[in-house]
Amino acid sequence: MRTERISASGQPERRSPKVVVGAAIIHDGRVLACARTAPPEVAGMWEFPGGKVEPGESETAALVRECAEELAVRVEIGDRVGRNVRMAHGRSVLKVYAARLLYGDEPKALEHSAMRWLSAAELDTVTWLPADAPIVEALRPLLATGR
Ligand SMILES: Nc1nc2c([nH]c(=O)n2[C@H]2C[C@H](O)[C@@H](COP(=O)(O)OP(=O)(O)OP(=O)(O)O)O2)c(=O)[nH]1
């Protein structure tokens, strides 16, 4: 996806939106949801661990790095979950991938205020960031249905 803006010369300029990747870490039929600490307007809302892809970095490498930084876990990245979600008036795009924990690693909330493992029936028990809504719906059939 590309966005267009007008440069100083008055000509349209094309640039790619910034990519934010999220990891839907699934374990025993539940997905790991994490509560943001900042900025204040979204603090306490829930997201998939992840962050911005750095220049020259692959989306998979960004996810592996973010999961290590935020949760101190090693992960294997799998298939995409849901569609690309445009954010910030098209200036960025959210892409979520399924992931699984490696080597028995257990997530630690190093940068989040809380973490929860949610089954399909529990997905609506937290307030997700608005952009995550279509991802959460796509995730539902991939999780266990009961408690
Ligand atoms: N990680 C993550 N970010 C999300 C999700 N949904 C959603 O709208 N976002 C937004 C929140 C932020 O505006 C942006 C991610 O930025 P971030 O600040 O977490 O990225 P980052 O870890 O690379 O941090 P930094 O470079 O700003 O320090 O994407 C989601 O499920 N996971």
The ligand as a Gaussian input file, in Angstrom:
#p B3LYP/6-31G(d) Opt

LIG

0 1
 N        2.602000      -3.516000      18.921000
 C        1.375000      -3.188000      18.547000
 N        1.086000      -1.914000      18.182000
 C       -0.188000      -1.666000      17.830000
 C       -1.189000      -2.656000      17.831000
 N       -2.363000      -2.093000      17.455000
 C       -2.122000      -0.783000      17.214000
 O       -2.927000       0.063000      16.876000
 N       -0.791000      -0.524000      17.441000
 C       -0.188000       0.797000      17.310000
 C        0.186000       1.416000      18.632000
 C        1.348000       2.315000      18.254000
 O        0.818000       3.536000      17.760000
 C        1.992000       1.555000      17.102000
 C        3.159000       0.715000      17.565000
 O        4.135000       1.546000      18.023000
 P        5.103000       1.235000      19.257000
 O        5.368000       2.506000      19.937000
 O        4.549000       0.092000      20.058000
 O        6.349000       0.735000      18.437000
 P        7.808000       0.421000      18.957000
 O        7.726000      -0.703000      19.971000
 O        8.603000       0.179000      17.731000
 O        8.243000       1.680000      19.781000
 P        9.001000       3.026000      19.445000
 O        9.847000       2.813000      18.223000
 O        7.912000       4.041000      19.250000
 O        9.774000       3.256000      20.707000
 O        0.999000       0.712000      16.543000
 C       -0.862000      -3.975000      18.224000
 O       -1.677000      -4.905000      18.279000
 N        0.434000      -4.194000      18.583000

